[in-house]
Amino acid sequence: MKIIILFPALIFLIPFVTANADSEQILITKSLAMKDIIFDGKWTNLNEWKQSSHNHISYDNEMNFHLRTAHQDGFFYVFIDTIGDKTLDKNSDRATVCIDGKNEKNLIADQNDYCFSVAFGQKQGRIFQGDSIIKLNGNFQRIHNIENFIALSNVSDENDRYSKTPHSSYEFKIPLDLLERSDNYGFYVSVYDSSINAYYSWPTEIHREYNAIPSPKSWGNLISPDKSMAN
């Protein structure tokens, strides 16, 4: 497994710090362009997600996805472009984003651990919180969606920057008010390919083989180098 991390020069964004792929860090930037995102589950135009941090997550079996992240005005924005999954299994494929609000790296998920998930082709996602009495899903339980939370998915089209072959993609807008404001969160991302019943995760060292969300202890770090995410 390998990760290629790219940080393009962006207008109106903070200077980037190159991250070591072995450090299990995603460096997030503030982007004024997020106000112009059209939430339709895909690249609406070639420049839509350009002003965001970029991480290319790649696996030896040719599965790979592009991860774009940014924040602005109290919201965390995520785009997952799964160019390696072309089977288009509606309502079965899905993407999940998890955040540890205090980055405690606990073995068991607690109340400041949240996951946000949406199935391919769906127009609304779900929110899960740790500290559940139900242990089957990694100690997470579903909670009511909060105001201004957006998660949806669609089929890519000719505007996709990475592949013109139709594939699944996912967009998220997550209110940071759900979390304690910080410049350092625990962070985990996974995509599920239903056609081969396989999960692909970041950090790539996490081997998720069933539905349960992995322990926050294994998650990586989401870091705001200029600490603007904490304000």
FENHU-V275000 format. One line per field, one symbol per residue. ss: DSSP state (H for helix, E for strand, - for the rest). phi: phi as a letter, one per 40 degrees, with the letter a starting at -180 (. if undefined). A space follows every 10 residues. Layout:
ss=???
phi=???
This chain:
ss=-EEEEE---- ---------- HHH-EEE--E -HHHHH---- ---------- --EEEEEE-- ---EEEEEEE EE--EEEEEE EE-------- ---EEEEEEE ---------- --EEEEEEE- -----EEEE- ---------- EEE------E EEEEE----- -------EEE EEEEEHHH-- ---EEEEEEE EEEHHH-EEE EE-------- -----HHH-E EEE----HHH -
phi=.abbbbbccb cgbcccbccc cccfbbcbbc bccccccbcb gaccacbdbc cacbbbbbbc cgcaabbbba bafgbbbbbb bcccbbcfcc gbcabbbbbc cbfcfccbcb ccbbbbbacd gcbacbbbbc gcccccbggb bcbccbcgcb aaaaccbccc cbaccdacaa bbbbccccbc cababcaaba bbbccbfbbb bbccccbcba ccccddcccc bbbcdcgccc c
